[in-house]
Amino acid sequence: MHAQEKIQALLNQLNTVIVGKSAQVQDGVACLLAGGHLLIEDVPGVGKTTLAHALARSFGLAFARVQFTSDLMPSDLTGVAVYERGREAFVFHPGPVFTQVLLADEINRASPRTQSALLEAMEEKQVSVEGETRALPQPFFVIATQNPHEQVGTFPLPESQLDRFLMRISLGYPDRAAERALLTGEDRRTQLEHLRALLDAQELAALQRQVLAVHAAAPLLDYVQALIAATRSGRWFVQGLSPRAGIALLRAAKAQALIEGRDYVAPDDVQAILAQTIAHRLVPAADAGRGAVEQVRAMLETVVP
């Protein structure tokens, strides 16, 4: 099966479970194809956990879920070495982080110490326990959910951690037709159990190599650099994008191009994933009167491809 056909079959399957949110579903798929971690920020009950579950099942990857709470310890995530008398040695018991897709549910309810343990896993693809470094499975993705900061009992993620997520998306409430389908249809959990794995880890790795091979021509790179420069101008944001964020933006655009069936990046691909890829890394200028996503969209209007 051709790469685009595989991806299209994947999207079609996901859209049967996550009704009326095809744009956000496509963003989630693009994020995993680009090898990035995904942050879903929204109010409880709109399908964040269902989307994470459905992505893992459809990609054919091992899945673990951790409910983050204020008393969750780093060792609850990474695992612990326990002395076993029979063996007269310490034996390592791996934590839930040793999986291919980790759903970190309500990540902003955990203490900064636990958040930083997850950060090491995300960045290094390994964890350090009892002075020993252990590699995580390949591939390794974190899909984290968080509630809006206004909710009580949250520890906002620091900028350094937000920067480790390739994309941040928001599902929002369903429209009327989608909500009717949810009210009258089969239970989402039952639907999840019936989802087939349409890919496996090897096929995903092959698609990720195809993403990296997508061509970005010089004029397209000029456009990306113009967008990055605009974020740094001081007109729109307090601080601009880092070089790492620029690389992330291009990688996400390449994944978007592959989903659209092209072997080259077009300006449309950059525009389609821009807000989801950069808004969480930026703070609007003091006089903006707009959120980061709206500010990115306003800035985009002023930069000509």
N, C-alpha and C positions, 0 to 999 in steps of 0.2 A: 504494500500500500504506500502511495506517495505521502510525503511528509504533511502536505496541506490536508490531504484526505484524513489522515490519522488525527490531526489536530481538530479538524471540523467534526469528526465523529465524537471526539472528546467533549467539545463545546456543546454539541447537541445533547449528549447524555447529561452533562452538568445542568443545562437549561431546563431539563425535565424536573429537577429537584429544586433548583434555585429559580423560582418562577419570576419572570419580568425584570430580571437584573442581568441581561446578557452582556452589557458593557462591563460591569464589575466582574462577572465570571471570566470574560476575556482578559481583563487586567490580571486576575489571579493566575490564569494559565500562562500569560506572557511573563509574569514574575518568576514562575517556576522554570520556564524554558530558558530564561536568562540566568538561572542559577542564583536568584536572589531570595531574600526573606521578605515576608509579607506582613504588614500590620493592618488590621481591620479595626477601625475606630467607629463605634456606634453605640446607641442605646441598647439595653438588653432586649432579646426576643425578636430580632429582625433577621436571624439566620446566619450569624457569623460562624458559629460552631458547625452548623450544617454544611456551609461552604467549605470549611477546612476539611471536614470528614470526607465530603464528596470529592474534593481534589485528590486527597491521598488515595482513596479507593480507585478512582478513574486512572490515576497514574500507576497503579499497581504497587504502591509503596507501603512499607510497614508504618504504622501510625500509633502514636501515644498522646494522651491528653493529660495535662497537669493543670489543676485549678490553682491559680496563684492566690495566696492569702498572706496576710501580714505576718503570720508565724511560720511560713514556709522557709526552711533552711536551705542553703546551697547544697548540702549533702542529700536533701530530699530529691534534688534534681539530678545531681551527678552520680550519686551512689556512695557507698561506704565500704571500708575494709573492716571486716569483723574477724576476731581471733577465733579459730576453730580448734578446739582441743585435740580432736581426733587426728588432725593433720599437723598439729603443733605449728601452725602458721596462720598469718592473716590472709583471708580470702576476700577478694573484691566482689561485692554485690552491685552490679551496675544499676544506675537509676534510670528513670524514664527518658532521659536525654539520649540514651543509646538506641535510637530509632532513626527512621529516614525522614518522617514528617512528625515534628513535635508541635502540638497545639498548646501554646502557652495562653491559657484562658484568663482574661482579666489581669494582664501582666502588670498593670499599674497599681494593683493591690499589694504586691510583694515589696519587701524592703529593698533599699538600694543594694544591699549586699547580695541578695539572691538575684536581683536583676543583673548585677555585674558578672555573676557566675554564668548566667545564660549568655551574656555578651561575649565572654571568652569562647564559649562553645560555638556561637554564631560566626565569630571572626576567625578563629584558629582551626575550626573543625576538629577540635580536640578538647579534653578537659584534664585538669591537674587534680589528682586526688592523692592525699598522703604522700606528696612529693613525687608522684609518678604520673607521667603524661600518657593518656590513653586516647587513641584515635577514635573518632566517631564513625558510624557507618557512612557509606557513600551511596547515593547522595544524602545530604543532610539539609533539610529545610526547616525553618521555624515559621509557623503561621501564628502570630500573636494577635489577641484581641484586647482592646481596652475600651473602657467606658469613658465618656467625656469627663474632662477634669473637674467639672462643677460637682460631680457626684462625691459624696462624703467618703473618706477613708482611702484616698488614692495617693500614690507617690508618683508624680509625673516623671516620665522617662527623661533623663538628661539628654542634651543635644547630641552628645557623642554616641548614645545608644540609638536614638532615632535615626542617626546617619547610617547605621548598620542595616536598616531596612531598605530594600530597593524601592518598594512602593508602599504607600499608605492609601487605602481605599475606605469608602464609607458606603454601606448598602442602602441606608435610608428606608423609609416606609414603602411598602408595595403600592402600586397604583390600584385602582378599584377592581380591574379585571383580574390582576394577579392575586389580590386579596380574596376574591371570590373563589379562585382556583384553590387557594390554600384552605379556605373554609369548607369547601365541598369535596376536596380530593383526599387521597390516601395520606395517612400519617407520614411525615417526613422521615422518621426513624425507620419505618418499614421500607420506604423507598430506598434509603441508604443501603439497607441490607441486600437489596436486589441489584445494586450497581455492579457492573462488571469491570474488571481491570482491563482497560483498552491498551495499556502500554505496560512495559516492565522497566526495571532500572537500566538495562542495557539500551533499550530503545530510547528512553529519555536521554541518556548520555549521548546517543547519536544525534538526537534533535538539538541538544545543547551545542554540540560541535557545529551543527549546521547554522545555529544562531551566530556563533562567532565568525563563521565564514561569510555571512551576509556582507555585501560590499557597501561601504560608505564613501561616496565620491567626494572630491575636494570641495565643490560648492556646498554639499550637504554639511561637511565639517565646518565650513565658514559660517553656515547658519547656526549650528550648534554653539560655536564659539561666540557668535553675536548674542545669542540668548544668555550664555554664561556671563558675558561682559555686562549685559543689561542688569543682571541680578547684582553685580558688583558696583554699579554706578552710584549707589547711594540714593537714587531717586525712588526706588521701589521697596528696598529691603535694608534692614540694619546692617547685615553682612551678606556678602554674596556667596555663591556656591564654591566649594572646594574643588580642586582638580579631581579628587576621587568621585565627587558627585557628578562631575561632567562625564567621567568614564561610565558611571552607572546609567546616566541618561542615554548615552549612545547604545549601551548594551540592551536596555529596555526597548529602545526604538528598533534595534535589529530583531528582537523577538517579535515585536509587533509586525514588522515587515514579513517575517517568516509565516506568521499566522495568516497574513493577507495573501500569501502565495508568491511573494517576490524574493529575489535573491539580491536585492539592493534596497537601501533605505531611502524613502521619499520624505519630503517635509511633512506630509500628512501623518506619517508614523511618529515623528517627533512630537507633533502637536497633539496626537491622540493620547500619548502617555505622559506629557510634560507635567501637568498639575499633580498627578498621582506620584510622580517620581521625585519632584523637587520641593513641593509645597511644605512637606514636613521638616525640611532642612532649613527653612527660611523664616525669619521674623519680619512682618511688614514694618515699614517705616512708621514712625510715631504718628504722623498726620494722615495715615492711609485711610483710616475709617473702614477698612475692609479686612476680612480674614485672609490668610496666606493663599488659599486656593483662588479666591476672587482676584487677589493682587497678581498672581501668576497669570491669570487669564487676561487681565487688563494689560500687563506688560507684553504678553504675546501679541496683542493687537498692534503694538508699536514696532515690532521687529519683523522686517520683511525678508522672506526666504530668498 
